[in-house]
């Protein structure tokens, strides 16, 4: 038997340095995201706790906090429940509606003013984007309402994305407000029913039967809005191609 044996070479894709570095990067990114979201949540809860004893002026500060969180794409569900926890189901609903629409409008106009021109330059030669843009422009408030009801479209992303399209602001605002109202009222009601602020993130909150109903409605809205946009965009695309040819 030889005293010196050949080293065993690991086989398979796990030996690839690229794969190891890739897995490591994913793990680090996941941990970083967890720390980031945990810090954001803790910061929002600290703000809510500070405003708890601030009275009417606290409500104004809460509206500004919620709107800023929306613009920065921070978690809004916690603040919606916090509105119910702080101000009750009725006043909390009013505060949440004003806050979310203020933040959504600000993000919409940031997308339209700061980003729209650049995006238009990137995709001006794409007939498919032109068709999609026209579909959203012609969709009206009903389309905006369906988009808001669908769980497929993240709230914070939609605010900026629709600002990049030609959707009319009044349709965006009216349809969005109506589409968000049921979910907002549900989460405000849940927040109004909890006893301690820590329950907002402890997993003790439950949307119950109302949450299941909203999920079903949201799925139906997703199907409808997808079919609507696809049909309208296809018509617009055919028209655009005919014009260009």
C-alpha positions as protocol buffer text, in pm:
chain_id: "A"
residue {
  index: 1
  type: UNK
  ca { x: 0 y: 0 z: 0 }
}
residue {
  index: 2
  type: UNK
  ca { x: 135 y: 339 z: -91 }
}
residue {
  index: 3
  type: UNK
  ca { x: 203 y: 573 z: 197 }
}
residue {
  index: 4
  type: UNK
  ca { x: 96 y: 864 z: -12 }
}
residue {
  index: 5
  type: UNK
  ca { x: -246 y: 849 z: -164 }
}
residue {
  index: 6
  type: UNK
  ca { x: -403 y: 1076 z: -416 }
}
residue {
  index: 7
  type: UNK
  ca { x: -627 y: 1342 z: -259 }
}
residue {
  index: 8
  type: UNK
  ca { x: -992 y: 1286 z: -316 }
}
residue {
  index: 9
  type: UNK
  ca { x: -1133 y: 1550 z: -547 }
}
residue {
  index: 10
  type: UNK
  ca { x: -1484 y: 1667 z: -461 }
}
residue {
  index: 11
  type: UNK
  ca { x: -1723 y: 1614 z: -747 }
}
residue {
  index: 12
  type: UNK
  ca { x: -2039 y: 1781 z: -856 }
}
residue {
  index: 13
  type: UNK
  ca { x: -2149 y: 2140 z: -880 }
}
residue {
  index: 14
  type: UNK
  ca { x: -2099 y: 2201 z: -507 }
}
residue {
  index: 15
  type: UNK
  ca { x: -1722 y: 2227 z: -568 }
}
residue {
  index: 16
  type: UNK
  ca { x: -1765 y: 2530 z: -790 }
}
residue {
  index: 17
  type: UNK
  ca { x: -1625 y: 2848 z: -630 }
}
residue {
  index: 18
  type: UNK
  ca { x: -1887 y: 3050 z: -815 }
}
residue {
  index: 19
  type: UNK
  ca { x: -2163 y: 2840 z: -664 }
}
residue {
  index: 20
  type: UNK
  ca { x: -2015 y: 2868 z: -315 }
}
residue {
  index: 21
  type: UNK
  ca { x: -1981 y: 3243 z: -346 }
}
residue {
  index: 22
  type: UNK
  ca { x: -2333 y: 3264 z: -488 }
}
residue {
  index: 23
  type: UNK
  ca { x: -2483 y: 3069 z: -200 }
}
residue {
  index: 24
  type: UNK
  ca { x: -2287 y: 3278 z: 47 }
}
residue {
  index: 25
  type: UNK
  ca { x: -2409 y: 3599 z: -113 }
}
residue {
  index: 26
  type: UNK
  ca { x: -2769 y: 3481 z: -96 }
}
residue {
  index: 27
  type: UNK
  ca { x: -2733 y: 3391 z: 272 }
}
residue {
  index: 28
  type: UNK
  ca { x: -2573 y: 3725 z: 356 }
}
residue {
  index: 29
  type: UNK
  ca { x: -2838 y: 3913 z: 159 }
}
residue {
  index: 30
  type: UNK
  ca { x: -3116 y: 3721 z: 336 }
}
residue {
  index: 31
  type: UNK
  ca { x: -2965 y: 3793 z: 678 }
}
residue {
  index: 32
  type: UNK
  ca { x: -2915 y: 4158 z: 587 }
}
residue {
  index: 33
  type: UNK
  ca { x: -3273 y: 4188 z: 469 }
}
residue {
  index: 34
  type: UNK
  ca { x: -3396 y: 4026 z: 789 }
}
residue {
  index: 35
  type: UNK
  ca { x: -3195 y: 4268 z: 1002 }
}
residue {
  index: 36
  type: UNK
  ca { x: -3311 y: 4561 z: 787 }
}
residue {
  index: 37
  type: UNK
  ca { x: -3680 y: 4472 z: 807 }
}
residue {
  index: 38
  type: UNK
  ca { x: -3649 y: 4401 z: 1177 }
}
residue {
  index: 39
  type: UNK
  ca { x: -3493 y: 4741 z: 1235 }
}
residue {
  index: 40
  type: UNK
  ca { x: -3756 y: 4913 z: 1021 }
}
residue {
  index: 41
  type: UNK
  ca { x: -4037 y: 4738 z: 1208 }
}
residue {
  index: 42
  type: UNK
  ca { x: -3884 y: 4824 z: 1544 }
}
residue {
  index: 43
  type: UNK
  ca { x: -3843 y: 5186 z: 1434 }
}
residue {
  index: 44
  type: UNK
  ca { x: -4203 y: 5213 z: 1318 }
}
residue {
  index: 45
  type: UNK
  ca { x: -4329 y: 5063 z: 1645 }
}
residue {
  index: 46
  type: UNK
  ca { x: -4117 y: 5310 z: 1840 }
}
residue {
  index: 47
  type: UNK
  ca { x: -4272 y: 5598 z: 1643 }
}
residue {
  index: 48
  type: UNK
  ca { x: -4623 y: 5464 z: 1706 }
}
residue {
  index: 49
  type: UNK
  ca { x: -4549 y: 5427 z: 2077 }
}
residue {
  index: 50
  type: UNK
  ca { x: -4419 y: 5785 z: 2089 }
}
residue {
  index: 51
  type: UNK
  ca { x: -4734 y: 5916 z: 1918 }
}
residue {
  index: 52
  type: UNK
  ca { x: -4964 y: 5715 z: 2144 }
}
residue {
  index: 53
  type: UNK
  ca { x: -4978 y: 5988 z: 2408 }
}
residue {
  index: 54
  type: UNK
  ca { x: -4951 y: 6286 z: 2172 }
}
residue {
  index: 55
  type: UNK
  ca { x: -5323 y: 6349 z: 2124 }
}
residue {
  index: 56
  type: UNK
  ca { x: -5463 y: 6527 z: 1815 }
}
residue {
  index: 57
  type: UNK
  ca { x: -5119 y: 6654 z: 1710 }
}
residue {
  index: 58
  type: UNK
  ca { x: -5007 y: 6294 z: 1720 }
}
residue {
  index: 59
  type: UNK
  ca { x: -5267 y: 6210 z: 1454 }
}
residue {
  index: 60
  type: UNK
  ca { x: -5119 y: 6474 z: 1222 }
}
residue {
  index: 61
  type: UNK
  ca { x: -4770 y: 6339 z: 1284 }
}
residue {
  index: 62
  type: UNK
  ca { x: -4898 y: 5985 z: 1225 }
}
residue {
  index: 63
  type: UNK
  ca { x: -5040 y: 6087 z: 885 }
}
residue {
  index: 64
  type: UNK
  ca { x: -4706 y: 6236 z: 786 }
}
residue {
  index: 65
  type: UNK
  ca { x: -4520 y: 5928 z: 914 }
}
residue {
  index: 66
  type: UNK
  ca { x: -4748 y: 5693 z: 720 }
}
residue {
  index: 67
  type: UNK
  ca { x: -4718 y: 5900 z: 402 }
}
residue {
  index: 68
  type: UNK
  ca { x: -4338 y: 5910 z: 431 }
}
residue {
  index: 69
  type: UNK
  ca { x: -4326 y: 5533 z: 490 }
}
residue {
  index: 70
  type: UNK
  ca { x: -4533 y: 5485 z: 174 }
}
residue {
  index: 71
  type: UNK
  ca { x: -4297 y: 5700 z: -32 }
}
residue {
  index: 72
  type: UNK
  ca { x: -3999 y: 5507 z: 107 }
}
residue {
  index: 73
  type: UNK
  ca { x: -4175 y: 5174 z: 35 }
}
residue {
  index: 74
  type: UNK
  ca { x: -4172 y: 5068 z: 402 }
}
residue {
  index: 75
  type: UNK
  ca { x: -4423 y: 4813 z: 539 }
}
residue {
  index: 76
  type: UNK
  ca { x: -4769 y: 4972 z: 549 }
}
residue {
  index: 77
  type: UNK
  ca { x: -4972 y: 4693 z: 706 }
}
residue {
  index: 78
  type: UNK
  ca { x: -4828 y: 4760 z: 1051 }
}
residue {
  index: 79
  type: UNK
  ca { x: -4913 y: 5129 z: 1031 }
}
residue {
  index: 80
  type: UNK
  ca { x: -5264 y: 5055 z: 907 }
}
residue {
  index: 81
  type: UNK
  ca { x: -5329 y: 4835 z: 1208 }
}
residue {
  index: 82
  type: UNK
  ca { x: -5157 y: 5093 z: 1427 }
}
residue {
  index: 83
  type: UNK
  ca { x: -5410 y: 5354 z: 1311 }
}
residue {
  index: 84
  type: UNK
  ca { x: -5688 y: 5136 z: 1452 }
}
residue {
  index: 85
  type: UNK
  ca { x: -5492 y: 5068 z: 1769 }
}
residue {
  index: 86
  type: UNK
  ca { x: -5433 y: 5439 z: 1832 }
}
residue {
  index: 87
  type: UNK
  ca { x: -5758 y: 5597 z: 1717 }
}
residue {
  index: 88
  type: UNK
  ca { x: -6023 y: 5324 z: 1703 }
}
residue {
  index: 89
  type: UNK
  ca { x: -6204 y: 5173 z: 1404 }
}
residue {
  index: 90
  type: UNK
  ca { x: -6379 y: 5487 z: 1272 }
}
residue {
  index: 91
  type: UNK
  ca { x: -6123 y: 5763 z: 1331 }
}
residue {
  index: 92
  type: UNK
  ca { x: -5844 y: 5516 z: 1259 }
}
residue {
  index: 93
  type: UNK
  ca { x: -5997 y: 5431 z: 922 }
}
residue {
  index: 94
  type: UNK
  ca { x: -6017 y: 5800 z: 832 }
}
residue {
  index: 95
  type: UNK
  ca { x: -5655 y: 5856 z: 937 }
}
residue {
  index: 96
  type: UNK
  ca { x: -5534 y: 5551 z: 742 }
}
residue {
  index: 97
  type: UNK
  ca { x: -5724 y: 5652 z: 427 }
}
residue {
  index: 98
  type: UNK
  ca { x: -5583 y: 6005 z: 433 }
}
residue {
  index: 99
  type: UNK
  ca { x: -5232 y: 5877 z: 508 }
}
residue {
  index: 100
  type: UNK
  ca { x: -5219 y: 5604 z: 244 }
}
residue {
  index: 101
  type: UNK
  ca { x: -5364 y: 5822 z: -30 }
}
residue {
  index: 102
  type: UNK
  ca { x: -5131 y: 6110 z: 55 }
}
residue {
  index: 103
  type: UNK
  ca { x: -4830 y: 5881 z: 35 }
}
residue {
  index: 104
  type: UNK
  ca { x: -4958 y: 5706 z: -279 }
}
residue {
  index: 105
  type: UNK
  ca { x: -5019 y: 6037 z: -454 }
}
residue {
  index: 106
  type: UNK
  ca { x: -4673 y: 6164 z: -364 }
}
residue {
  index: 107
  type: UNK
  ca { x: -4509 y: 5850 z: -502 }
}
residue {
  index: 108
  type: UNK
  ca { x: -4727 y: 5868 z: -814 }
}
residue {
  index: 109
  type: UNK
  ca { x: -4615 y: 6220 z: -892 }
}
residue {
  index: 110
  type: UNK
  ca { x: -4252 y: 6139 z: -815 }
}
residue {
  index: 111
  type: UNK
  ca { x: -4275 y: 5862 z: -1072 }
}
residue {
  index: 112
  type: UNK
  ca { x: -4443 y: 6091 z: -1322 }
}
residue {
  index: 113
  type: UNK
  ca { x: -4211 y: 6389 z: -1282 }
}
residue {
  index: 114
  type: UNK
  ca { x: -3873 y: 6247 z: -1184 }
}
residue {
  index: 115
  type: UNK
  ca { x: -3876 y: 5918 z: -1373 }
}
residue {
  index: 116
  type: UNK
  ca { x: -4134 y: 5935 z: -1650 }
}
residue {
  index: 117
  type: UNK
  ca { x: -3920 y: 6120 z: -1903 }
}
residue {
  index: 118
  type: UNK
  ca { x: -3626 y: 5883 z: -1859 }
}
residue {
  index: 119
  type: UNK
  ca { x: -3841 y: 5573 z: -1886 }
}
residue {
  index: 120
  type: UNK
  ca { x: -4013 y: 5714 z: -2194 }
}
residue {
  index: 121
  type: UNK
  ca { x: -3673 y: 5757 z: -2355 }
}
residue {
  index: 122
  type: UNK
  ca { x: -3585 y: 5395 z: -2286 }
}
residue {
  index: 123
  type: UNK
  ca { x: -3902 y: 5241 z: -2423 }
}
residue {
  index: 124
  type: UNK
  ca { x: -4022 y: 5492 z: -2681 }
}
residue {
  index: 125
  type: UNK
  ca { x: -3936 y: 5247 z: -2960 }
}
residue {
  index: 126
  type: UNK
  ca { x: -4120 y: 4957 z: -2796 }
}
residue {
  index: 127
  type: UNK
  ca { x: -4470 y: 4918 z: -2943 }
}
residue {
  index: 128
  type: UNK
  ca { x: -4561 y: 4678 z: -2661 }
}
residue {
  index: 129
  type: UNK
  ca { x: -4494 y: 4940 z: -2394 }
}
residue {
  index: 130
  type: UNK
  ca { x: -4683 y: 5198 z: -2597 }
}
residue {
  index: 131
  type: UNK
  ca { x: -4976 y: 4956 z: -2613 }
}
residue {
  index: 132
  type: UNK
  ca { x: -4964 y: 4885 z: -2240 }
}
residue {
  index: 133
  type: UNK
  ca { x: -4939 y: 5256 z: -2168 }
}
residue {
  index: 134
  type: UNK
  ca { x: -5247 y: 5322 z: -2379 }
}
residue {
  index: 135
  type: UNK
  ca { x: -5438 y: 5041 z: -2207 }
}
residue {
  index: 136
  type: UNK
  ca { x: -5372 y: 5196 z: -1868 }
}
residue {
  index: 137
  type: UNK
  ca { x: -5462 y: 5541 z: -1999 }
}
residue {
  index: 138
  type: UNK
  ca { x: -5796 y: 5417 z: -2129 }
}
residue {
  index: 139
  type: UNK
  ca { x: -5869 y: 5186 z: -1836 }
}
residue {
  index: 140
  type: UNK
  ca { x: -6011 y: 5455 z: -1612 }
}
residue {
  index: 141
  type: UNK
  ca { x: -6080 y: 5437 z: -1241 }
}
residue {
  index: 142
  type: UNK
  ca { x: -6225 y: 5084 z: -1268 }
}
residue {
  index: 143
  type: UNK
  ca { x: -5889 y: 4948 z: -1375 }
}
residue {
  index: 144
  type: UNK
  ca { x: -5714 y: 5138 z: -1096 }
}
residue {
  index: 145
  type: UNK
  ca { x: -5964 y: 4994 z: -848 }
}
residue {
  index: 146
  type: UNK
  ca { x: -5906 y: 4637 z: -968 }
}
residue {
  index: 147
  type: UNK
  ca { x: -5529 y: 4681 z: -951 }
}
residue {
  index: 148
  type: UNK
  ca { x: -5557 y: 4797 z: -590 }
}
residue {
  index: 149
  type: UNK
  ca { x: -5777 y: 4502 z: -499 }
}
residue {
  index: 150
  type: UNK
  ca { x: -5538 y: 4248 z: -651 }
}
residue {
  index: 151
  type: UNK
  ca { x: -5271 y: 4098 z: -421 }
}
residue {
  index: 152
  type: UNK
  ca { x: -5053 y: 4044 z: -729 }
}
residue {
  index: 153
  type: UNK
  ca { x: -4964 y: 4415 z: -744 }
}
residue {
  index: 154
  type: UNK
  ca { x: -4762 y: 4535 z: -441 }
}
residue {
  index: 155
  type: UNK
  ca { x: -4898 y: 4861 z: -302 }
}
residue {
  index: 156
  type: UNK
  ca { x: -4570 y: 5054 z: -290 }
}
residue {
  index: 157
  type: UNK
  ca { x: -4453 y: 4938 z: -633 }
}
residue {
  index: 158
  type: UNK
  ca { x: -4785 y: 5026 z: -798 }
}
residue {
  index: 159
  type: UNK
  ca { x: -4762 y: 5384 z: -672 }
}
residue {
  index: 160
  type: UNK
  ca { x: -4448 y: 5450 z: -874 }
}
residue {
  index: 161
  type: UNK
  ca { x: -4528 y: 5217 z: -1164 }
}
residue {
  index: 162
  type: UNK
  ca { x: -4861 y: 5381 z: -1247 }
}
residue {
  index: 163
  type: UNK
  ca { x: -4692 y: 5719 z: -1228 }
}
residue {
  index: 164
  type: UNK
  ca { x: -4473 y: 5604 z: -1518 }
}
residue {
  index: 165
  type: UNK
  ca { x: -4781 y: 5541 z: -1733 }
}
residue {
  index: 166
  type: UNK
  ca { x: -5035 y: 5779 z: -1882 }
}
residue {
  index: 167
  type: UNK
  ca { x: -5309 y: 5680 z: -1637 }
}
residue {
  index: 168
  type: UNK
  ca { x: -5505 y: 5990 z: -1541 }
}
residue {
  index: 169
  type: UNK
  ca { x: -5440 y: 6103 z: -1185 }
}
residue {
  index: 170
  type: UNK
  ca { x: -5808 y: 6137 z: -1099 }
}
residue {
  index: 171
  type: UNK
  ca { x: -5866 y: 5778 z: -1205 }
}
residue {
  index: 172
  type: UNK
  ca { x: -5563 y: 5665 z: -1008 }
}
residue {
  index: 173
  type: UNK
  ca { x: -5678 y: 5850 z: -696 }
}
residue {
  index: 174
  type: UNK
  ca { x: -6049 y: 5764 z: -708 }
}
residue {
  index: 175
  type: UNK
  ca { x: -6012 y: 5403 z: -819 }
}
residue {
  index: 176
  type: UNK
  ca { x: -5722 y: 5344 z: -584 }
}
residue {
  index: 177
  type: UNK
  ca { x: -5910 y: 5486 z: -284 }
}
residue {
  index: 178
  type: UNK
  ca { x: -6213 y: 5268 z: -351 }
}
residue {
  index: 179
  type: UNK
  ca { x: -6003 y: 4959 z: -414 }
}
residue {
  index: 180
  type: UNK
  ca { x: -5800 y: 5004 z: -97 }
}
residue {
  index: 181
  type: UNK
  ca { x: -6095 y: 5085 z: 131 }
}
residue {
  index: 182
  type: UNK
  ca { x: -6207 y: 4727 z: 220 }
}
residue {
  index: 183
  type: UNK
  ca { x: -5857 y: 4609 z: 306 }
}
residue {
  index: 184
  type: UNK
  ca { x: -5782 y: 4927 z: 497 }
}
residue {
  index: 185
  type: UNK
  ca { x: -6098 y: 4894 z: 706 }
}
residue {
  index: 186
  type: UNK
  ca { x: -6021 y: 4528 z: 778 }
}
residue {
  index: 187
  type: UNK
  ca { x: -5669 y: 4597 z: 902 }
}
residue {
  index: 188
  type: UNK
  ca { x: -5779 y: 4903 z: 1100 }
}
residue {
  index: 189
  type: UNK
  ca { x: -6049 y: 4693 z: 1267 }
}
residue {
  index: 190
  type: UNK
  ca { x: -5792 y: 4426 z: 1355 }
}
residue {
  index: 191
  type: UNK
  ca { x: -5566 y: 4692 z: 1504 }
}
residue {
  index: 192
  type: UNK
  ca { x: -5853 y: 4838 z: 1704 }
}
residue {
  index: 193
  type: UNK
  ca { x: -5917 y: 4498 z: 1860 }
}
residue {
  index: 194
  type: UNK
  ca { x: -5569 y: 4431 z: 1999 }
}
residue {
  index: 195
  type: UNK
  ca { x: -5473 y: 4513 z: 2354 }
}
residue {
  index: 196
  type: UNK
  ca { x: -5100 y: 4578 z: 2330 }
}
residue {
  index: 197
  type: UNK
  ca { x: -4881 y: 4746 z: 2073 }
}
residue {
  index: 198
  type: UNK
  ca { x: -4644 y: 4448 z: 2060 }
}
residue {
  index: 199
  type: UNK
  ca { x: -4924 y: 4236 z: 1913 }
}
residue {
  index: 200
  type: UNK
  ca { x: -4888 y: 4423 z: 1583 }
}
residue {
  index: 201
  type: UNK
  ca { x: -4581 y: 4212 z: 1504 }
}
residue {
  index: 202
  type: UNK
  ca { x: -4609 y: 3918 z: 1740 }
}
residue {
  index: 203
  type: UNK
  ca { x: -4828 y: 3714 z: 1507 }
}
residue {
  index: 204
  type: UNK
  ca { x: -5125 y: 3746 z: 1743 }
}
residue {
  index: 205
  type: UNK
  ca { x: -5324 y: 3942 z: 1487 }
}
residue {
  index: 206
  type: UNK
  ca { x: -5561 y: 3753 z: 1260 }
}
residue {
  index: 207
  type: UNK
  ca { x: -5774 y: 3894 z: 981 }
}
residue {
  index: 208
  type: UNK
  ca { x: -6016 y: 3603 z: 1018 }
}
residue {
  index: 209
  type: UNK
  ca { x: -6301 y: 3540 z: 777 }
}
residue {
  index: 210
  type: UNK
  ca { x: -6282 y: 3893 z: 636 }
}
residue {
  index: 211
  type: UNK
  ca { x: -5923 y: 3831 z: 530 }
}
residue {
  index: 212
  type: UNK
  ca { x: -6022 y: 3514 z: 347 }
}
residue {
  index: 213
  type: UNK
  ca { x: -6302 y: 3695 z: 167 }
}
residue {
  index: 214
  type: UNK
  ca { x: -6066 y: 3974 z: 62 }
}
residue {
  index: 215
  type: UNK
  ca { x: -5817 y: 3717 z: -66 }
}
residue {
  index: 216
  type: UNK
  ca { x: -6083 y: 3555 z: -286 }
}
residue {
  index: 217
  type: UNK
  ca { x: -6197 y: 3895 z: -412 }
}
residue {
  index: 218
  type: UNK
  ca { x: -5835 y: 3987 z: -479 }
}
residue {
  index: 219
  type: UNK
  ca { x: -5777 y: 3672 z: -684 }
}
residue {
  index: 220
  type: UNK
  ca { x: -6087 y: 3744 z: -893 }
}
residue {
  index: 221
  type: UNK
  ca { x: -5969 y: 4104 z: -939 }
}
residue {
  index: 222
  type: UNK
  ca { x: -5628 y: 3974 z: -1052 }
}
residue {
  index: 223
  type: UNK
  ca { x: -5786 y: 3759 z: -1322 }
}
residue {
  index: 224
  type: UNK
  ca { x: -6010 y: 4041 z: -1440 }
}
residue {
  index: 225
  type: UNK
  ca { x: -5740 y: 4309 z: -1449 }
}
residue {
  index: 226
  type: UNK
  ca { x: -5496 y: 4076 z: -1627 }
}
residue {
  index: 227
  type: UNK
  ca { x: -5750 y: 3989 z: -1896 }
}
residue {
  index: 228
  type: UNK
  ca { x: -5857 y: 4354 z: -1926 }
}
residue {
  index: 229
  type: UNK
  ca { x: -5506 y: 4487 z: -1971 }
}
residue {
  index: 230
  type: UNK
  ca { x: -5409 y: 4207 z: -2208 }
}
residue {
  index: 231
  type: UNK
  ca { x: -5712 y: 4258 z: -2433 }
}
residue {
  index: 232
  type: UNK
  ca { x: -5681 y: 4637 z: -2440 }
}
residue {
  index: 233
  type: UNK
  ca { x: -5306 y: 4623 z: -2492 }
}
residue {
  index: 234
  type: UNK
  ca { x: -5339 y: 4377 z: -2780 }
}
residue {
  index: 235
  type: UNK
  ca { x: -5586 y: 4605 z: -2955 }
}
residue {
  index: 236
  type: UNK
  ca { x: -5361 y: 4903 z: -2901 }
}
residue {
  index: 237
  type: UNK
  ca { x: -5059 y: 4704 z: -3018 }
}
residue {
  index: 238
  type: UNK
  ca { x: -5231 y: 4607 z: -3341 }
}
residue {
  index: 239
  type: UNK
  ca { x: -5329 y: 4967 z: -3398 }
}
residue {
  index: 240
  type: UNK
  ca { x: -4976 y: 5087 z: -3326 }
}
residue {
  index: 241
  type: UNK
  ca { x: -4823 y: 4835 z: -3563 }
}
residue {
  index: 242
  type: UNK
  ca { x: -5064 y: 4935 z: -3837 }
}
residue {
  index: 243
  type: UNK
  ca { x: -4968 y: 5298 z: -3793 }
}
residue {
  index: 244
  type: UNK
  ca { x: -4597 y: 5219 z: -3803 }
}
residue {
  index: 245
  type: UNK
  ca { x: -4632 y: 4999 z: -4110 }
}
